[in-house]
Amino acid sequence: MARRDSLEQIFETQIDLLATTLQPNSLRGYRGAVKSFLRYLQATHPRLGSLAGLRRDPHILGWLRHLCEQDPPLSKGTRLLYLLCFRRLLNDLADDGEYIIQEELIRREDFPRLDQYLPKPLSPDDDQRLQNQLRTNDDLFSNALLLLRGTGMRIGEFLDLPTDSLRHLGDRDWALHVPLGKLHTDRWVPVDDDVRRIHARLVALRQHSVAAAHSNLLLPLPASPGARYIALLRAIRTAARKAVCSVRVKPYQLRHTYATSMLRAGVSLPALMHLLGHKTLDMTLRMFRSPKTTYSSNTISLARTWLASTACLKFLPLTR
């Protein structure tokens, strides 16, 4: 007699197949969705043991209500992620033909509409005060935050940045090679002398860490990305408080502030799209819905360099 897999085993096997093409962070969404759904089934429909018995009402609709009634509440983004992931798992299992699954268990109208928030760049005064305080602190995490501000990298990209990421491209041209990240692309970010000094200071400071001997990451500690993000969050909150910034500051705002300063300095949207690692211009435009964004010609050292030529490079030179 053929072995009958449990729902948990079926979904786990399907997630293992996705693991061959998806990054670990993406898999967390699938596992979170399955865990939430199975926990709901166990509490409300414990006798359901097969995909063939799965129905939109009461199983899926009941789960949707359960997601909305969480305390503390789940964000719309988390609920949307769970629905997208779970729908894909069901569709993939149905396409395999091994299981009988009712169609349209999850429909378009089930997906919550995400709220559209304005970007949150720092004001020029807060930006300057924060940078001054970070330079005064001059420790590992303060210089890490300065590098984020000077390059506009995503936090996840920075956490994966190796020590040899700064490259000389010829003459006076230097760039930071940002490795594969959120959108599965790598890119060059042109840097000026100030960012080069920050990078050099980071390389020097990391040598005092025991973890540096066993890691090529520019920020080698703490060990896990989550712990390193929390350390950055604490560092920027402390610096913002000492600098008497007018708002509470979070690390992601450094990317918004970088983008806004580049635009104000006259950098074109297509060039900025490449600098930020966006795949479409629409992704870049989302960062400039704030009425405070202006198109002045303020001079920024980085914007005076060879942005147009470097930002549009199609191929990376050999680095190994």
N, C-alpha and C positions, 0 to 999 in steps of 0.2 A: 504494500500500500504506500502510495507516495506521501512524503512528509508534507504536512500542512504548515506553512510558515505563518507566524503571527503577523499582525499588522506592523508591529515594531520592527520585526525582521525584514519585512518587505520594503518598508521605507528606508531602513538603514542600508540595505543592499543597493537600492536605487541611488542613495546619496553617495555611496562608495563609487558608483559608476561616474557620477558627476565630478568626483574628486580628481579624476584624471584630466579634467580640462579647466576646473575652476580653482581659484585661489582659496586658501584657508578662511579668509575673512568672509568670502561669499558663502562658503559651506555653513558658517555659523547661522546664517539666516534660515537655511533649509532645516538644520537640526532644531533651531528654536521653534520653527513653525510646526514641525512634527511633534516635538515634545509638548507644545501647547495643545495641539489637537488631540493627541492620545490621552493626555491628562484629563481633558474635558470629557472624552468618551468614557474613560474609566469611571469618572464620577457620575455621569448621567446615563450612559448606555453601555454598561459593562458587558452585556451579552453579545454585543456586535463583534464578530470575529473575522469578517471577510470584507474585501473591497466590494464584492457583488451586492452586499447588503447595505452599502453606503447610499444614503439618500440626501437630497438637498434639504428637505424638511422631514425629520427634525434635526439631522446631524450637522449639516453645514450651517444652516441658519441659526441653530442653537449655539454653535461655536462662535459665529459672528457676534451674537448678542453677548456671549461670554467675554469676548475680547473687548467689547465696549464697556463692560461693567467691571473691569479690573480696578483694584484699589491697592496702590496708586494706579491711576489710569495709564494705559499704553498710549504712546503718541500715535498720531495718524501715520507717521512714517513707518513705525514698527508694525502697525496693523497692515499697512499696504505691503510691506516687505513679506510678512507672513502669508498673505493671500497670494501674492505673485509666486512665491516659492512653492507653496502647497499646490497651486494650480498646475505649475510645471511638473511637479512630481506625478500628479494624477494623469496629466496628458501623456507624459513619457511612459508610464506604466500601461496606459490604454493602448498606446501606439505599439508597444511590444507584443500585444496580442495574447499575452499569457494570462491576463486577468480581465474579467468582465467588470467594467466600471460605467455607471450611468453617465450620460453626457450632460454637460453644462451644470455640473455641481456648483461651480463657482462662476458667476456671471460678471459682466462688465460693471453693472450697477452696484455690485458689492464693494467695489474699491473706493475707499474714502478719498475725497478731493483734498489734496495737500494745501495747507495755508501757504501763501506767498509772502515771505518776509523780505523786508528791505535789507540790503547789505549793511554791514556795521563797521565801516572803516573808522579809525580813530580820527578825531579832529587834528588839524596840524599842531595845535598847542599840546594836546595830550601825546601825540606821536613823538614830538621833540622831547617832552619831559620824560617819557618812558625810555626813549633811547639813551638819553643822558644818564638816567639812573642805572640802566643796564651796563653802560660803559663804566660807571663808577663801581658797580659791584664786581665786574671783571672776573666772575667765576665761570665754571663750565656751562651751567645752564643759562646764565645771562648771555654768554656769547652764542649759545645755541639759538636763543630767541632773537638775537641781533642778526644771525644768519638767515633765519626765517623771514625777518622783516626786510632784509636786503635782497632776497631772491624770490619771494612770493611762493615758495614751495608749499605743497601740502605737508601736513605734519607727518603723515605716514611715509611720504617720500623722504623726508629728512631723517626719520628714524631708521631707514634702510640705507642711508648715505654712507659709503665707505670713505676711508681717509684719503684715498687717491682720486677723489671725485673732481678736484680742481685741475684743469688741463690748460696748457699753453697752446694756443692755436696758431701762433705765429705773430711776429712783430710785437705789438703791445696788446694783442688780443688774448684775453683769458675768458674761460667759461667754466661753469659748474656743470658736470655731466650728471643729470638727474636720472637714476635708474628706472627700470620698469616699475610702474606704480598702479594706481587705482584704475586707469584706463588702458593698461597693458601697453603703454608707449614710454619710450625714453626720449629725452630732449636735452638741448643745451640751453643754459641760462647765462647770458653774458654778465660779467661782473666787473666792477671797478676796483681801484686800489683799496678802498675801504673794506669791501667784502673780502678781498684777498687777505687783508690783515686779520679780519675776524676769523677766517678759516685757519690761518696759521696759528692764531692764538688758541683755537679749539684743539688743534693737533698737539700743541704744547701742553695744554692743561690736561688732556686725556691721559697723558703719559703717567700722571700721578695716580691713576686708577689701576688697581690690581687686575681688573677685567680687561684692560687694554692689551695685556700680553696674550690673551686668548681670543681676541676679536679684532676685526678690521673696521668695525663701525666707528664713525666719527663720534657718536655718543654711545659708549659701550656699556653704560650702566644707567639704571638698574637693568636686570637681565631681560625682563619681558617688556614688549612694546607698551602694554597698558601701564606698567609701573613708570616707564620713562615719560609717558604722556602726563601722568599725575604729577611727576616731578617738575615738568615744564609748566604745568598749570599753577602749581604752588609758587614757582619762581616768578612767573609773570604777575600773579596776584600780589606777592610781596613787593615787587618792584613798583607796580602801579600804585600801591598804597603809599610807599615812601616818596614817590614822585608826585603825590597828590593829584592823580588823574581824576577827571570829573566823572568818569564812569568805571564800572568794573570791567576789567579787560580779560579776554580769553585768548589763547594762542591763535585760533583760527582768524581772529581779527587782523593779525599781522599780514595775512595774505590779502585780505580786502583792502587794507591800507596801502600795501605795495601796489596793487592794481590801480587804485584810485590815483596814487601819486604818479604812476606812469602815464595814465590817461591825461592828467592835468599837465604833464610835462610835454605833451604833444605826440606820444607814441600812438601809432595807428592801431585800430581795433584788430586787424588781422595779425599784426606783429605781437600785440598783447595776447592774442589767443594762443600763439605758439609759446610765448613765455610762460603762460599759466598752465600749459599742457592740456588745453581744451581741444575737443575734437570738432566742435562746431562753433560758429560765431554766436549762436543763440546762447550757449553756455556762458560766454563772456559777457553778453549783454545783460544777463540776469544779475550781474554784479553791479550794475550801474542804473538801478531804478530809483536810487535815492535822489531827492530834489536838491541835495547839497552838492552833488557831483557837478563840477564845472569843467570847462575845457580851456582853462587859462594856459599861459605859456611859462609857468614857473620853471626855473632851471633846476634840474636834478642831475647830478654827476652821471648816474647810470644811463639816463636817457640821452646824454650827449654822445655816448659811445656808439659802436657800430651795431645798433639794434636790428636794423632792417636786414642786413646781410646775414648776421649770425642766427637770428631767430627763424629764418626761413631755410636753414640748411636741410637738405633732403637726406644726406647720408652722413654717418658719423665716421671719422677717421679711425683706423685700427688703433686700439689701445693696449693690446696684449701682444 
